[in-house]
Structures are given as structure tokens and as C-alpha cells.
Amino acid sequence: MGKRKFRVFASPDVLDVLKILSDNDPIKLRVDRIIDEMKQDKNLGDYIKRKPWPDRYVKTHEVTNLYRREIGGNHRLIYTIRGRKEDKVYQLPDLLTHKEYDTLFGYSTT
């Protein structure tokens, strides 16, 4: 039996960002690679501690966990994981610049 593929769903906000990028844009290529990793259940992101979670993720996406992956030096992909070990779904609510990420999570911007 082959490896199980897990599901990945991007929010309309993430899809809108990806639509405007060319197929060979480094950000789009990196996001595509990360989605492929998620489909193989490779969670290589950094867990975001609960205290700074923005309301827009808690209320709109009802997250119970939140992770980030760096996309190049200037972008962050935000995601949550739902389900059980055998039936896992990666949900991508946001793709942000580093500055947008810092502002949203209340960090000092550089």
C-alpha cells in the first residue's frame, strides 16, 4: 500500500495572492513545494504560541492550533491542522509579507 496523501485547502485570501503570481514566481513555487510536503504529512512549520493568535483566525477559521512557514525571507504562510492522525487536513488561511505578519501578531517590525 502506498503512502497516504493528506488534504490541503487554501483560503480564498491565499488563492487570490497565488492567482496574481506567475507560475515561475519564487513565492508561488515555494508554496507549491510546501503544499506537496503537507500532502505527505510533513509538518515543518513553527508552532505559533496561543497567546498572540489574531481574532480573525480564531473567529473566522476556528483554529485550535496555528503554524507558520517562512516563504523566502519576506513572506509567511499561516496554516492550521485539523483531523486525526489518519485523516489530517492542512488549512491555509493566510499568506503574508513579513511586515504584515509582524503587525498582525503584534511583533515589532524591522
Secondary structure, 3 states (H helix, E strand, C coil): CCCCCCEEEECHHHHHHHHHCCCCCHHHHHHHHHHHHHHCCCCCCEECCCCCCCHHHHHHHCCCCCEEEEECCCEEEEEEEEEECCEEEEEEEEEEEHHHHHHHHCCCCC
